[in-house]
Amino acid sequence: MGILAFLLMSDSVWKWTHRLGGPGLVLLGVADSAPFVSIPPGSEDIFLIVLAAHRTQWWWYYAFMATVGEVIGGYIAYEIAKNGGRETFEKKVGEPRAEKIYKEFEKHGFITVFSGSILPPPFPFTPVLMAAGVMQYPRKNFLWALTAGRAVRFFTAAFLGRTYSQQMIDFFSQHYHALVRLLIWLAVAAAIGALVYYEWYRHKVQQRRANQGTPPAEKEATGENQAVGFHAPSSAGVSQGPTPGNSRDA
């Protein structure tokens, strides 16, 4: 609902961001990376490109402010996960996927953060940020990787907006409402897909736990059988022990 509300108010959000300029990109970047706020994926890129296209001489400034906002939001997600967010993270992405991300961090922590921060939507980057905190990845390395990746992404986007400024402005002015409707449909489809994915993984995990667990009745029966099997050789040994003695006595 938060995503849909944002999209329905996109006209006012755009005017607000355009009026604020750089500071608006910082706030939008914080909201984009923070785990407790939901905005449409790629909103930061779209606003950055349009602002850079509108004021070409300020393209580097807009890229810098977008990077600052994303780094602040990413650091917030990192600290939340670092201070007790493991359970929340595993519920959000599922235990099997969380284990894969943990292994990736153990082998290639810096590359995982750096490459994830460059990839455009719809790549889900918030789980990577939270995984870095859960794994207690060094803060300095995390910030270096996040800053470098986001800078590459946003300086490239802003430069493209500056270079193709008139084409960008014409495109967005002609297809703005169609793009908003497309984003709404993508948001709804992503929400439905995430719900189906979550239910499927939850059912799979429950089924796996049920298969791994042994019912108490079976455990008791197994214990009794083992006990009988353990004493049987002993009793046989006792019965066999006197036999040689009796034969000698005879």
Protein Blocks (a to p, Z undefined) as FASTA:
>chain_A
ZZmmmmmmmmmmmmmmmmnmmmmmmmmmmmmmpmkbccdehklmmmmmmmmmmmmmlmmm
mmmmmmmmmmmmmmmmmmmmmnoplmmmmmmnopklmmmmmmmmmmmmmlmmmmmmmpcc
fbdfklmmmmmmmnopafklmmmmmmmmmmmmmmmmmmmmmmmmmmmmmmmmmmmmmmmm
mmmmmmmmmmmmmmmmmmmmmmmmmmmmmmmpccfklmmmmmmmmmmmmmmmmmmmmmmm
mmmmmmmmZZ
